[in-house]
Amino acid sequence: YVPGCPPTAEALLYGILQLQKKIMRDNKIIRS
């Protein structure tokens, strides 16, 4: 979910960064 309607570039970028952090955490859990 990205805040804003329509989502601003900043909100979109924030959402992407949060998603990447979540993916990186999930990958670490899977590998270990």
CHARMM-style PDB file with segment names, atoms N, HN, CA, C and O in Angstrom:
ATOM      1  N   TYR     1       0.846  -1.198   0.000  1.00  0.00      PROA
ATOM      2  CA  TYR     1       0.000   0.000   0.000  1.00  0.00      PROA
ATOM      3  C   TYR     1       0.871   1.232   0.000  1.00  0.00      PROA
ATOM      4  O   TYR     1       1.789   1.352   0.811  1.00  0.00      PROA
ATOM      5  N   VAL     2       0.583   2.160  -0.916  1.00  0.00      PROA
ATOM      6  HN  VAL     2      -0.163   2.062  -1.575  1.00  0.00      PROA
ATOM      7  CA  VAL     2       1.357   3.397  -1.002  1.00  0.00      PROA
ATOM      8  C   VAL     2       0.461   4.558  -0.611  1.00  0.00      PROA
ATOM      9  O   VAL     2      -0.575   4.759  -1.245  1.00  0.00      PROA
ATOM     10  N   PRO     3       0.825   5.346   0.429  1.00  0.00      PROA
ATOM     11  CA  PRO     3       0.005   6.483   0.839  1.00  0.00      PROA
ATOM     12  C   PRO     3      -0.057   7.546  -0.240  1.00  0.00      PROA
ATOM     13  O   PRO     3       0.881   7.705  -1.022  1.00  0.00      PROA
ATOM     14  N   GLY     4      -1.179   8.283  -0.281  1.00  0.00      PROA
ATOM     15  HN  GLY     4      -1.941   8.154   0.354  1.00  0.00      PROA
ATOM     16  CA  GLY     4      -1.344   9.327  -1.287  1.00  0.00      PROA
ATOM     17  C   GLY     4      -2.300   8.894  -2.370  1.00  0.00      PROA
ATOM     18  O   GLY     4      -2.343   7.719  -2.733  1.00  0.00      PROA
ATOM     19  N   CYS     5      -3.082   9.854  -2.899  1.00  0.00      PROA
ATOM     20  HN  CYS     5      -3.047  10.808  -2.604  1.00  0.00      PROA
ATOM     21  CA  CYS     5      -4.064   9.534  -3.925  1.00  0.00      PROA
ATOM     22  C   CYS     5      -4.185  10.717  -4.870  1.00  0.00      PROA
ATOM     23  O   CYS     5      -4.891  11.669  -4.540  1.00  0.00      PROA
ATOM     24  N   PRO     6      -3.530  10.709  -6.034  1.00  0.00      PROA
ATOM     25  CA  PRO     6      -2.660   9.618  -6.483  1.00  0.00      PROA
ATOM     26  C   PRO     6      -1.327   9.627  -5.730  1.00  0.00      PROA
ATOM     27  O   PRO     6      -0.936  10.663  -5.191  1.00  0.00      PROA
ATOM     28  N   PRO     7      -0.622   8.486  -5.686  1.00  0.00      PROA
ATOM     29  CA  PRO     7       0.653   8.441  -4.965  1.00  0.00      PROA
ATOM     30  C   PRO     7       1.681   9.379  -5.590  1.00  0.00      PROA
ATOM     31  O   PRO     7       1.825   9.432  -6.811  1.00  0.00      PROA
ATOM     32  N   THR     8       2.387  10.112  -4.748  1.00  0.00      PROA
ATOM     33  HN  THR     8       2.270  10.069  -3.756  1.00  0.00      PROA
ATOM     34  CA  THR     8       3.426  11.013  -5.240  1.00  0.00      PROA
ATOM     35  C   THR     8       4.701  10.222  -5.504  1.00  0.00      PROA
ATOM     36  O   THR     8       4.817   9.067  -5.092  1.00  0.00      PROA
ATOM     37  N   ALA     9       5.644  10.833  -6.182  1.00  0.00      PROA
ATOM     38  HN  ALA     9       5.550  11.770  -6.517  1.00  0.00      PROA
ATOM     39  CA  ALA     9       6.912  10.162  -6.482  1.00  0.00      PROA
ATOM     40  C   ALA     9       7.614   9.769  -5.180  1.00  0.00      PROA
ATOM     41  O   ALA     9       8.194   8.688  -5.082  1.00  0.00      PROA
ATOM     42  N   GLU    10       7.555  10.663  -4.174  1.00  0.00      PROA
ATOM     43  HN  GLU    10       7.084  11.541  -4.254  1.00  0.00      PROA
ATOM     44  CA  GLU    10       8.197  10.385  -2.892  1.00  0.00      PROA
ATOM     45  C   GLU    10       7.552   9.185  -2.209  1.00  0.00      PROA
ATOM     46  O   GLU    10       8.248   8.317  -1.681  1.00  0.00      PROA
ATOM     47  N   ALA    11       6.216   9.138  -2.220  1.00  0.00      PROA
ATOM     48  HN  ALA    11       5.651   9.843  -2.649  1.00  0.00      PROA
ATOM     49  CA  ALA    11       5.493   8.034  -1.589  1.00  0.00      PROA
ATOM     50  C   ALA    11       5.789   6.730  -2.313  1.00  0.00      PROA
ATOM     51  O   ALA    11       5.942   5.679  -1.689  1.00  0.00      PROA
ATOM     52  N   LEU    12       5.867   6.809  -3.637  1.00  0.00      PROA
ATOM     53  HN  LEU    12       5.743   7.662  -4.143  1.00  0.00      PROA
ATOM     54  CA  LEU    12       6.136   5.622  -4.441  1.00  0.00      PROA
ATOM     55  C   LEU    12       7.543   5.101  -4.142  1.00  0.00      PROA
ATOM     56  O   LEU    12       7.746   3.898  -3.976  1.00  0.00      PROA
ATOM     57  N   LEU    13       8.512   6.019  -4.075  1.00  0.00      PROA
ATOM     58  HN  LEU    13       8.347   6.996  -4.210  1.00  0.00      PROA
ATOM     59  CA  LEU    13       9.894   5.647  -3.787  1.00  0.00      PROA
ATOM     60  C   LEU    13       9.997   5.035  -2.392  1.00  0.00      PROA
ATOM     61  O   LEU    13      10.696   4.041  -2.194  1.00  0.00      PROA
ATOM     62  N   TYR    14       9.296   5.635  -1.426  1.00  0.00      PROA
ATOM     63  HN  TYR    14       8.728   6.442  -1.587  1.00  0.00      PROA
ATOM     64  CA  TYR    14       9.288   5.115  -0.060  1.00  0.00      PROA
ATOM     65  C   TYR    14       8.734   3.700  -0.034  1.00  0.00      PROA
ATOM     66  O   TYR    14       9.281   2.825   0.637  1.00  0.00      PROA
ATOM     67  N   GLY    15       7.659   3.478  -0.757  1.00  0.00      PROA
ATOM     68  HN  GLY    15       7.215   4.189  -1.303  1.00  0.00      PROA
ATOM     69  CA  GLY    15       7.042   2.158  -0.816  1.00  0.00      PROA
ATOM     70  C   GLY    15       7.989   1.126  -1.397  1.00  0.00      PROA
ATOM     71  O   GLY    15       8.065  -0.003  -0.913  1.00  0.00      PROA
ATOM     72  N   ILE    16       8.715   1.522  -2.443  1.00  0.00      PROA
ATOM     73  HN  ILE    16       8.653   2.440  -2.836  1.00  0.00      PROA
ATOM     74  CA  ILE    16       9.661   0.610  -3.092  1.00  0.00      PROA
ATOM     75  C   ILE    16      10.799   0.261  -2.127  1.00  0.00      PROA
ATOM     76  O   ILE    16      11.216  -0.894  -2.042  1.00  0.00      PROA
ATOM     77  N   LEU    17      11.296   1.268  -1.404  1.00  0.00      PROA
ATOM     78  HN  LEU    17      10.957   2.206  -1.473  1.00  0.00      PROA
ATOM     79  CA  LEU    17      12.382   1.025  -0.455  1.00  0.00      PROA
ATOM     80  C   LEU    17      11.933   0.085   0.655  1.00  0.00      PROA
ATOM     81  O   LEU    17      12.672  -0.821   1.043  1.00  0.00      PROA
ATOM     82  N   GLN    18      10.725   0.299   1.167  1.00  0.00      PROA
ATOM     83  HN  GLN    18      10.125   1.034   0.852  1.00  0.00      PROA
ATOM     84  CA  GLN    18      10.190  -0.557   2.226  1.00  0.00      PROA
ATOM     85  C   GLN    18      10.035  -1.983   1.724  1.00  0.00      PROA
ATOM     86  O   GLN    18      10.309  -2.942   2.444  1.00  0.00      PROA
ATOM     87  N   LEU    19       9.591  -2.108   0.475  1.00  0.00      PROA
ATOM     88  HN  LEU    19       9.369  -1.329  -0.110  1.00  0.00      PROA
ATOM     89  CA  LEU    19       9.390  -3.428  -0.120  1.00  0.00      PROA
ATOM     90  C   LEU    19      10.733  -4.148  -0.264  1.00  0.00      PROA
ATOM     91  O   LEU    19      10.832  -5.345   0.008  1.00  0.00      PROA
ATOM     92  N   GLN    20      11.772  -3.409  -0.697  1.00  0.00      PROA
ATOM     93  HN  GLN    20      11.691  -2.437  -0.919  1.00  0.00      PROA
ATOM     94  CA  GLN    20      13.100  -4.002  -0.854  1.00  0.00      PROA
ATOM     95  C   GLN    20      13.646  -4.469   0.493  1.00  0.00      PROA
ATOM     96  O   GLN    20      14.262  -5.531   0.579  1.00  0.00      PROA
ATOM     97  N   LYS    21      13.421  -3.675   1.547  1.00  0.00      PROA
ATOM     98  HN  LYS    21      12.920  -2.812   1.477  1.00  0.00      PROA
ATOM     99  CA  LYS    21      13.887  -4.056   2.884  1.00  0.00      PROA
ATOM    100  C   LYS    21      13.208  -5.343   3.319  1.00  0.00      PROA
ATOM    101  O   LYS    21      13.858  -6.235   3.865  1.00  0.00      PROA
ATOM    102  N   LYS    22      11.900  -5.449   3.079  1.00  0.00      PROA
ATOM    103  HN  LYS    22      11.372  -4.725   2.635  1.00  0.00      PROA
ATOM    104  CA  LYS    22      11.135  -6.634   3.456  1.00  0.00      PROA
ATOM    105  C   LYS    22      11.651  -7.849   2.692  1.00  0.00      PROA
ATOM    106  O   LYS    22      11.810  -8.923   3.272  1.00  0.00      PROA
ATOM    107  N   ILE    23      11.910  -7.691   1.408  1.00  0.00      PROA
ATOM    108  HN  ILE    23      11.780  -6.819   0.936  1.00  0.00      PROA
ATOM    109  CA  ILE    23      12.402  -8.791   0.575  1.00  0.00      PROA
ATOM    110  C   ILE    23      13.779  -9.240   1.064  1.00  0.00      PROA
ATOM    111  O   ILE    23      14.045 -10.439   1.151  1.00  0.00      PROA
ATOM    112  N   MET    24      14.649  -8.290   1.382  1.00  0.00      PROA
ATOM    113  HN  MET    24      14.433  -7.316   1.311  1.00  0.00      PROA
ATOM    114  CA  MET    24      15.988  -8.620   1.862  1.00  0.00      PROA
ATOM    115  C   MET    24      15.914  -9.381   3.179  1.00  0.00      PROA
ATOM    116  O   MET    24      16.665 -10.334   3.388  1.00  0.00      PROA
ATOM    117  N   ARG    25      15.005  -8.965   4.078  1.00  0.00      PROA
ATOM    118  HN  ARG    25      14.395  -8.191   3.908  1.00  0.00      PROA
ATOM    119  CA  ARG    25      14.817  -9.664   5.357  1.00  0.00      PROA
ATOM    120  C   ARG    25      14.332 -11.081   5.107  1.00  0.00      PROA
ATOM    121  O   ARG    25      14.830 -12.027   5.717  1.00  0.00      PROA
ATOM    122  N   ASP    26      13.363 -11.234   4.213  1.00  0.00      PROA
ATOM    123  HN  ASP    26      12.958 -10.466   3.717  1.00  0.00      PROA
ATOM    124  CA  ASP    26      12.805 -12.551   3.905  1.00  0.00      PROA
ATOM    125  C   ASP    26      13.884 -13.461   3.319  1.00  0.00      PROA
ATOM    126  O   ASP    26      13.947 -14.644   3.655  1.00  0.00      PROA
ATOM    127  N   ASN    27      14.725 -12.921   2.452  1.00  0.00      PROA
ATOM    128  HN  ASN    27      14.674 -11.960   2.179  1.00  0.00      PROA
ATOM    129  CA  ASN    27      15.787 -13.715   1.830  1.00  0.00      PROA
ATOM    130  C   ASN    27      16.782 -14.206   2.880  1.00  0.00      PROA
ATOM    131  O   ASN    27      17.252 -15.341   2.801  1.00  0.00      PROA
ATOM    132  N   LYS    28      17.105 -13.369   3.856  1.00  0.00      PROA
ATOM    133  HN  LYS    28      16.723 -12.447   3.920  1.00  0.00      PROA
ATOM    134  CA  LYS    28      18.036 -13.758   4.916  1.00  0.00      PROA
ATOM    135  C   LYS    28      17.448 -14.896   5.734  1.00  0.00      PROA
ATOM    136  O   LYS    28      18.158 -15.833   6.098  1.00  0.00      PROA
ATOM    137  N   ILE    29      16.158 -14.819   6.022  1.00  0.00      PROA
ATOM    138  HN  ILE    29      15.581 -14.058   5.726  1.00  0.00      PROA
ATOM    139  CA  ILE    29      15.478 -15.854   6.809  1.00  0.00      PROA
ATOM    140  C   ILE    29      15.494 -17.179   6.044  1.00  0.00      PROA
ATOM    141  O   ILE    29      15.730 -18.237   6.628  1.00  0.00      PROA
ATOM    142  N   ILE    30      15.246 -17.116   4.748  1.00  0.00      PROA
ATOM    143  HN  ILE    30      15.055 -16.257   4.273  1.00  0.00      PROA
ATOM    144  CA  ILE    30      15.199 -18.323   3.918  1.00  0.00      PROA
ATOM    145  C   ILE    30      16.588 -18.973   3.838  1.00  0.00      PROA
ATOM    146  O   ILE    30      16.701 -20.195   3.931  1.00  0.00      PROA
ATOM    147  N   ARG    31      17.644 -18.168   3.666  1.00  0.00      PROA
ATOM    148  HN  ARG    31      17.553 -17.175   3.591  1.00  0.00      PROA
ATOM    149  CA  ARG    31      18.998 -18.695   3.500  1.00  0.00      PROA
ATOM    150  C   ARG    31      19.547 -19.278   4.797  1.00  0.00      PROA
ATOM    151  O   ARG    31      20.284 -20.264   4.770  1.00  0.00      PROA
ATOM    152  N   SER    32      19.193 -18.675   5.933  1.00  0.00      PROA
ATOM    153  HN  SER    32      18.594 -17.874   5.954  1.00  0.00      PROA
ATOM    154  CA  SER    32      19.745 -19.127   7.214  1.00  0.00      PROA
ATOM    155  C   SER    32      18.937 -20.269   7.815  1.00  0.00      PROA
ATOM    156  OT1 SER    32      19.272 -20.762   8.892  1.00  0.00      PROA
TER     157      SER     32
END
